[in-house]
Amino acid sequence: MNILQQHHIKATFFVLGRNVAQYPHLLQQIATAGHAIGNHSWSHGYQDHNFELALTEIQQTTDIVEQYTGHKTTLFRPPGGFLDNGLVAQASAQKMVTVLWTIDDTYEGSVDLAVQNVIKNATSGGIVLMHDGGGNRELMIKALPLVISELKRQGYQLVTIPHLLNLAETHVRSGDVIDCKSPEHLN
């Protein structure tokens, strides 16, 4: 969050309910800083979820986010990007928008190679996945300021998922065509 603040960037944080329960002050800092918040399930399970388990995973996380921020999130990111284990179906039943990514930070190597991985795969409307937990994230923390600077230099506008979706919705409603070669809508 400090790097994002230094670069005047707002991001979207997809949170696990169990982490919010353990660190509610961090969720409040995220919300107070003006970042968007999405639901990433309660426990990050990849297994098949029956109706009751999927409902619990989604609803408990939605409830705890609302408890600590005062806002109900309508964004859902399925753990591991799994679309068919019951979680996405439950999120859809609750009128949530499922959000995946176009660039994954699961990258090993040097900081320079990590930066180049993001830059070479950047596209208009693209979504960069960057984890803040689940292992050593030092490489991407070092790469993040360089990624931000290079994307801005190339003319990309870095925005939250809600902002990106509103931009796309506005273009569709107005009949405009989004120029996919123009780098103005990268999150």
C-alpha positions in Angstrom: 0.0 0.0 0.0 2.9 2.3 0.6 4.2 1.9 -2.9 0.7 2.5 -4.3 0.4 5.6 -2.2 3.7 6.9 -3.4 2.6 6.6 -7.0 -0.9 7.9 -6.4 -2.4 4.6 -7.5 -5.7 3.0 -6.3 -5.9 -0.8 -6.7 -8.4 -3.5 -6.0 -7.7 -5.9 -3.1 -9.4 -9.3 -3.3 -9.4 -10.4 0.4 -9.8 -13.7 2.1 -12.4 -13.6 4.9 -10.1 -15.6 7.3 -7.4 -12.9 6.8 -9.9 -10.1 7.4 -10.9 -11.9 10.7 -7.3 -12.0 11.7 -6.2 -8.6 10.5 -9.3 -6.3 10.4 -7.2 -3.2 10.8 -5.5 -3.9 7.4 -8.8 -4.1 5.6 -9.8 -0.8 7.3 -6.5 0.7 6.1 -7.2 -0.5 2.5 -10.7 1.0 2.6 -9.6 4.2 4.2 -6.9 4.7 1.5 -9.7 4.5 -1.1 -8.8 1.1 -2.7 -11.5 -1.2 -4.0 -12.2 -4.4 -2.2 -13.4 -7.7 -3.6 -14.3 -11.1 -2.2 -11.7 -13.9 -2.6 -13.6 -16.5 -0.5 -13.1 -17.3 3.1 -10.4 -20.0 3.0 -9.0 -20.1 -0.6 -10.0 -23.7 -1.2 -9.6 -25.2 -4.7 -11.8 -28.3 -4.0 -15.3 -28.8 -5.2 -17.8 -26.9 -3.0 -21.3 -28.1 -2.4 -24.1 -25.4 -2.2 -23.8 -24.9 1.6 -20.0 -24.7 1.7 -19.9 -22.3 -1.3 -22.6 -20.1 0.3 -20.6 -20.0 3.6 -17.3 -19.2 1.8 -18.8 -16.3 -0.2 -21.3 -15.0 2.4 -19.0 -15.0 5.4 -16.4 -13.0 3.5 -19.0 -10.5 2.1 -20.4 -10.1 5.6 -17.0 -9.5 7.3 -15.9 -7.0 4.6 -19.1 -5.1 5.1 -18.7 -5.3 8.9 -15.3 -3.6 8.8 -15.8 -1.2 5.8 -19.5 -0.4 5.8 -19.7 -1.5 2.1 -20.9 -4.7 0.5 -18.6 -5.8 -2.2 -20.0 -7.2 -5.5 -16.6 -8.3 -6.9 -15.5 -12.0 -6.6 -12.2 -13.5 -7.7 -12.2 -17.3 -7.5 -9.1 -18.8 -5.8 -6.7 -20.2 -8.4 -9.0 -19.0 -11.1 -11.1 -22.1 -10.8 -14.5 -21.5 -12.4 -16.2 -24.8 -11.9 -15.8 -25.8 -8.2 -19.1 -24.2 -7.0 -17.8 -20.8 -5.8 -18.4 -18.9 -9.0 -21.9 -20.3 -9.3 -22.6 -19.1 -5.8 -21.1 -15.7 -6.4 -23.2 -15.4 -9.6 -26.3 -16.4 -7.7 -25.5 -13.5 -5.3 -25.2 -11.1 -8.3 -21.5 -10.7 -7.9 -19.1 -10.0 -10.8 -16.4 -12.6 -11.3 -13.1 -11.1 -12.1 -10.0 -12.9 -13.4 -6.7 -11.5 -14.7 -4.6 -11.2 -17.8 -1.2 -11.1 -16.2 -0.1 -13.3 -13.2 2.6 -12.3 -10.8 3.6 -16.0 -10.3 7.0 -15.4 -11.6 10.4 -16.5 -10.5 13.7 -14.9 -11.6 15.1 -11.4 -11.4 13.3 -8.1 -10.7 14.1 -7.0 -14.3 12.6 -10.1 -15.8 9.5 -9.8 -13.6 9.0 -6.2 -14.7 9.4 -7.3 -18.4 6.9 -10.1 -17.9 4.3 -7.5 -16.9 5.2 -4.9 -19.4 5.4 -7.3 -22.4 1.9 -8.7 -21.6 0.2 -5.4 -20.7 -2.9 -4.7 -22.8 -5.7 -2.2 -22.8 -8.2 -3.3 -20.2 -5.7 -5.8 -18.8 -5.7 -6.8 -15.1 -2.4 -7.5 -13.4 -2.7 -10.1 -10.5 -0.2 -9.3 -7.7 -0.4 -11.3 -4.5 0.4 -9.7 -1.1 0.5 -13.0 0.8 0.9 -16.8 0.4 4.6 -16.9 0.3 7.6 -14.7 -0.3 6.5 -11.7 -2.5 9.8 -9.7 -2.2 10.5 -10.0 -6.0 7.2 -8.4 -7.0 7.4 -5.8 -4.2 10.7 -4.7 -5.7 9.3 -4.9 -9.2 6.0 -3.0 -8.5 7.4 0.6 -8.5 9.3 -0.1 -11.8 6.1 -1.7 -13.3 4.0 1.3 -12.3 6.6 3.8 -13.7 7.0 2.0 -17.0 3.2 1.5 -17.5 2.6 5.2 -16.8 5.5 6.1 -19.1 3.8 4.1 -21.9 0.5 6.0 -21.3 -1.4 3.4 -19.3 -3.9 4.7 -16.7 -3.9 2.3 -13.7 -7.3 2.1 -12.1 -9.4 -0.1 -9.8 -11.6 -2.9 -11.2 -14.8 -0.9 -10.5 -13.3 2.0 -12.4 -12.3 -0.2 -15.3 -15.7 -1.8 -15.5 -17.4 1.6 -15.4 -15.1 2.8 -18.2 -16.0 -0.2 -20.3 -19.7 0.1 -19.5 -19.6 3.8 -20.5 -17.9 3.0 -23.8 -20.4 0.2 -24.6 -23.4 2.3 -23.7 -22.3 5.3 -25.8 -21.6 3.2 -28.8 -17.9 4.0 -28.8 -15.4 1.3 -29.5 -12.6 0.8 -27.1 -9.3 0.9 -28.9 -7.6 -2.3 -27.7 -4.2 -0.9 -28.9 -4.5 2.2 -26.7 -3.1 1.5 -23.3 -5.5 3.8 -21.4 -7.4 1.3 -19.3 -5.0 -1.0 -17.5 -5.6 -2.1 -13.9 
